[in-house]
Amino acid sequence: MTTTARTRTRTAGRTRWAIAGVLGVGSFVNYVDRVNLSIAGPEMMREFHLSAAQLGVVASAFLWTYAVLQLPIGAIIDRIGVRWVNRTAALLWAIASFLTASAGGLGLLLFSRLVLGFGEAPTIPAGWKAIGQWFPRSERGRATAVFDGCAKISNVLGIPVMAFLVTAFSWHAAFVFTGVLSVGYLLVWWLLYLTPKQALARGRLSPRSSRTCATAARTTKTRPPRVR
């Protein structure tokens, strides 16, 4: 292998793992958005005079739209692509967080959680789709571990941060914080995420590495992984 070829191979590897990192950041923000209500809930109950049952309805509203969108979202991702679906999703996360922060009662709380469910439904399917496009089978386990591990880390880090914001400032501050995180992720995704074809066109992938990604995508579509 020539020096140029080795350099291109290293660049392609860095590009793939940068993509995994971006997906992991999205997973992290996505799951922080989910835990904030459990921390802020008692303060919201006092401010809006909500019963435990009413807060339970607010919490479950997220799952209503999340569950409904699971059925069509895979087809939408296949048709439109990961790039634009995740851009739209992150925008909805931000909108939902800021709506919650500005809520003055039960109605807007419910609406904002419904919006959040729509926005977060694509995260897991889109992440797996992107990993299938970018990574050969030999690397998908590690890439998936990065993506999924960041979701778990969000519970470790997100809960104490949300608790600090609620106690030091207000529950509104916790949702403003997650809204800002969502906007930050939207900008990162918008600027950094490329499909393999786009990366090839911009010189960030060699033709050989692009063919590897294309083979990975075909393998994802046509053959299940072999159990060893």
C-alpha positions in Angstrom: 0.0 0.0 0.0 1.4 3.4 -1.0 1.8 6.3 1.5 -1.1 8.1 -0.2 -3.3 5.0 0.0 -2.5 4.6 3.7 -3.3 8.3 4.4 -6.6 7.9 2.6 -7.4 4.8 4.6 -6.7 6.6 7.9 -8.7 9.6 6.8 -11.7 7.3 5.9 -11.4 5.7 9.4 -11.4 9.0 11.1 -14.4 10.1 9.1 -16.4 7.0 10.0 -15.6 7.3 13.7 -16.4 11.0 13.6 -19.8 10.0 12.2 -20.2 7.6 15.1 -19.3 10.3 17.5 -21.9 12.7 16.1 -24.5 10.0 16.3 -23.5 9.4 19.9 -23.9 13.1 20.8 -27.4 13.0 19.3 -28.2 9.9 21.3 -26.9 11.6 24.5 -29.0 14.8 23.9 -32.0 12.7 23.0 -32.1 10.8 26.2 -31.3 13.9 28.4 -34.5 15.3 26.9 -36.4 12.3 28.3 -35.2 12.4 31.9 -35.8 16.1 32.5 -39.5 15.7 33.2 -38.9 13.1 35.9 -36.6 15.6 37.7 -38.7 18.7 37.1 -42.0 17.0 37.7 -42.5 17.7 41.4 -41.9 21.5 40.9 -44.3 21.5 37.9 -46.9 19.8 40.0 -46.7 22.5 42.7 -46.7 25.4 40.2 -49.6 24.2 38.0 -51.5 22.4 40.8 -51.3 19.1 38.9 -52.2 15.7 40.4 -49.9 12.7 40.1 -52.3 11.3 37.5 -52.2 14.5 35.4 -48.4 14.5 35.5 -48.5 10.8 34.5 -50.6 11.8 31.4 -48.0 14.5 30.5 -45.2 12.0 30.8 -47.0 9.3 28.8 -47.9 11.8 26.0 -44.4 11.6 24.7 -44.8 7.8 24.2 -48.1 8.2 22.3 -46.5 10.0 19.3 -43.2 8.2 19.7 -44.9 4.8 19.4 -47.2 5.8 16.5 -44.3 7.2 14.4 -42.3 4.0 14.8 -44.4 2.4 12.2 -43.8 4.8 9.3 -40.4 6.3 10.3 -38.3 3.6 8.8 -39.8 4.1 5.4 -39.5 7.8 5.8 -35.8 7.5 6.6 -35.2 5.2 3.6 -36.9 7.6 1.3 -35.7 11.0 2.5 -32.4 9.9 4.1 -30.8 10.1 7.5 -29.4 13.6 7.0 -32.6 15.5 6.6 -34.7 13.3 9.0 -32.2 14.0 11.8 -32.1 17.7 11.1 -35.9 17.9 11.4 -35.9 15.7 14.5 -33.3 17.8 16.3 -35.3 21.0 15.5 -38.4 19.4 17.0 -36.4 18.5 20.2 -35.4 22.1 20.6 -39.0 23.4 19.9 -40.4 20.9 22.4 -38.0 21.9 25.1 -38.5 25.6 24.7 -42.3 25.1 24.6 -42.1 23.2 27.8 -40.0 25.9 29.4 -42.6 28.5 28.5 -45.6 26.5 29.4 -48.2 28.1 31.6 -50.4 25.1 32.2 -51.4 21.5 31.4 -52.4 22.1 27.8 -49.0 23.3 26.5 -47.2 20.8 28.6 -49.1 18.0 26.9 -48.6 19.5 23.4 -44.8 19.9 24.0 -44.5 16.3 25.0 -46.4 15.2 21.9 -44.0 17.2 19.8 -41.0 15.7 21.6 -42.3 12.2 20.8 -42.5 13.0 17.1 -39.0 14.5 17.2 -37.3 11.6 19.1 -38.9 8.7 17.2 -36.4 8.7 14.4 -33.3 8.7 16.5 -32.7 5.0 16.9 -33.7 3.9 13.4 -31.8 6.7 11.8 -28.7 5.9 13.9 -28.7 2.3 12.9 -29.3 3.3 9.3 -26.3 5.6 9.3 -24.1 2.9 10.9 -25.2 0.5 8.3 -24.2 3.0 5.5 -20.9 4.0 7.0 -19.4 0.9 8.7 -18.4 -2.5 7.4 -19.7 -5.5 9.4 -16.4 -5.9 11.2 -16.9 -2.4 12.8 -20.6 -2.2 13.4 -20.6 -3.6 16.9 -18.2 -1.0 18.1 -20.0 1.8 16.3 -23.3 0.7 17.7 -21.7 0.6 21.2 -20.7 4.2 20.8 -24.2 5.2 19.7 -26.0 3.2 22.4 -23.5 3.9 25.1 -24.0 7.6 24.9 -27.7 7.2 25.6 -26.8 5.3 28.8 -24.2 8.0 29.8 -27.0 10.6 29.5 -28.7 9.1 32.5 -25.5 9.2 34.5 -24.7 12.8 33.7 -28.1 14.2 32.8 -29.9 13.5 36.0 -27.5 15.3 38.3 -27.3 18.2 35.9 -31.1 18.5 35.6 -31.4 18.2 39.4 -28.9 21.0 39.9 -30.7 23.3 37.4 -34.1 22.7 39.0 -32.8 23.3 42.6 -30.5 26.2 41.8 -32.7 28.0 39.3 -36.1 26.6 38.3 -37.6 23.8 36.4 -37.9 26.2 33.5 -34.1 26.4 33.4 -33.8 22.7 33.0 -35.9 22.7 29.8 -34.1 25.8 28.4 -30.8 23.9 28.9 -32.0 20.9 27.0 -33.4 23.2 24.3 -30.0 24.8 24.0 -28.3 21.4 23.8 -30.7 20.4 21.0 -29.9 23.5 19.0 -26.2 22.8 19.5 -26.6 19.3 18.2 -28.7 20.5 15.3 -25.8 22.8 14.3 -23.2 20.0 14.7 -25.3 17.6 12.7 -26.0 20.2 10.0 -22.4 21.1 9.6 -20.7 17.7 10.0 -22.9 14.8 8.9 -22.4 13.7 5.3 -23.5 10.6 3.4 -20.7 8.5 2.0 -21.4 9.8 -1.5 -21.2 13.4 -0.2 -18.0 12.7 1.6 -16.5 11.2 -1.5 -17.5 14.3 -3.6 -15.8 16.5 -1.0 -12.6 14.5 -0.9 -13.1 13.1 2.6 -13.3 9.6 1.3 -11.3 7.7 -1.3 -13.1 5.8 -4.0 -12.0 2.6 -2.4 -13.4 3.6 1.0 -16.6 4.8 -0.7 -17.0 1.3 -2.2 -16.5 -0.2 1.3 -19.4 2.0 2.5 -21.5 1.0 -0.5 -20.8 -2.7 0.2 -21.7 -2.2 3.9 -25.0 -0.6 2.9 -25.8 -3.5 0.5 -24.9 -6.1 3.2 -27.3 -4.3 5.6 -30.1 -4.6 3.1 -29.6 -8.1 1.9 -27.9 -10.3 4.5 -28.4 -10.7 8.2 -25.3 -10.8 10.3 -23.7 -14.2 10.9 -23.6 -15.4 14.5 -20.2 -16.6 15.5 
